[in-house]
Amino acid sequence: MSNRSHPLLQIRSEIDPLKTILLHRPSRELEQLIPKYLDEMLFEDIPYLEQMQKEHDEFALQLTSRGIEVLYFENLLKETLAQQDARVQIVNTVIDELHVNSASLKEDIRQLLLSRSSGELAQTLLAGLSKNEVPHSADEKRLSFYIKEGFPFYLDPLPNLYFSRDYGTVIGNRLSVNTMKARARKRESMLLEQIARYHRRFTSAGVDLWHHYNEKDSIEGGDILILSPEVIAIGCSARTSPEGIEELAERIFEKDTGFREVLVLQIPFARAYMHLDTVFTMVDRDKFSIFPGIAEHIKVFSIKPGSKGGLSIIPRENLKKTLSESLGLRGIQLIETGGGDLLTAEREQWNDGTNTLAISPGCVVTYRRNTVSNDILRKHNIEVVEIPGSELVRGRGGPRCMSMPLYRETE
Ligand SMILES: NC(=O)NCCC[C@H](N)C(=O)O
């Protein structure tokens, strides 16, 4: 346990000094990727795990060496599973949500999971359970013993778990456990919700939730940017639905949290820009990095509390002007990644050149490989902390995607 003297959760901006962050160090779940199922698993390629872990450790080191406390998802899960009530609840939920009908098979899997130690069970819940691992009795073999051609897992692996940005978002002092769009990522938020419900670090801080993992309309954290203590931007994207945004906005406005406006930035629904933070991130009080190929395609809407208790939604014309007005700034700078050359910009955007993680105003973490975009940021007086990303990038996410800030200091 740390000597924290502040509450566990507090995020009122994208850029305030970062104090505590949740990461997941890529692990065995990446070794369950096979070419046939890459699309379903939301990957284009299979990373080299050992190298990926080195890169991730470098990322974590850049944070810890600046005094930022790093919590690891797998440790929190393991500690949660050490509590008997949590363990039974988590295994029951996993079994209820299995894509398996047979009651006897479900029971076999339940018993197998419950027989594992907390550490092994945590690994299984992340790396998945392959059909080969479920024992067959000598005289009653299942068909999966003979037929190996189909999907190899009863419990899918979670190779996207290292993108901790997406399954949870701290807004003010509460946590939104996000409803993921794709089946491949749904268990990520279920597990986060169980950690928030049972882990002493969360229970002792009395953490409340804005949103639960299994709601109807999808919303993912890569689309949520807390621009200021009053304004939140939410991307409407291939992953985040208009209904999910409205629902969250209503809940936020209902509480007296200081947030008074949600700016909706609708981006084209495409793989290369699956979330708003793949094309637009905040790097300083009045500066944003943006992928130039997208600026003219973004549609902007302002949502405020309506006079009769609902929402007032107003289409806005111009991103830059809307941002300055909403943030109460004279002007803002949109820094185009790729340095004005669209080919470079597209290549670097694909490698997450626009996906910056701010650790304090004007200081961001980025991948070293995006040399042109990093230089442009520096030319705009942004301090750039570079990390390697040859393997990490293969899951299509950068430093912001790989991190869930839990606490930022406010001035
Ligand atoms: N915020 C982000 O853009 N996260 C990256 C998520 C990448 C992951 N392979 C996915 O498709 O969900």
The ligand as a Gaussian input file, in Angstrom:
#p B3LYP/6-31G(d) Opt

LIG

0 1
 N       -8.120000       4.404000     -27.137000
 C       -7.701000       3.629000     -28.124000
 O       -7.693000       4.030000     -29.277000
 N       -7.380000       2.360000     -27.839000
 C       -6.820000       1.457000     -28.750000
 C       -7.590000       0.196000     -28.811000
 C       -6.999000      -0.786000     -29.785000
 C       -7.661000      -2.143000     -29.723000
 N       -6.975000      -3.078000     -30.562000
 C       -9.093000      -2.030000     -30.181000
 O       -9.347000      -2.166000     -31.385000
 O       -9.986000      -1.821000     -29.355000

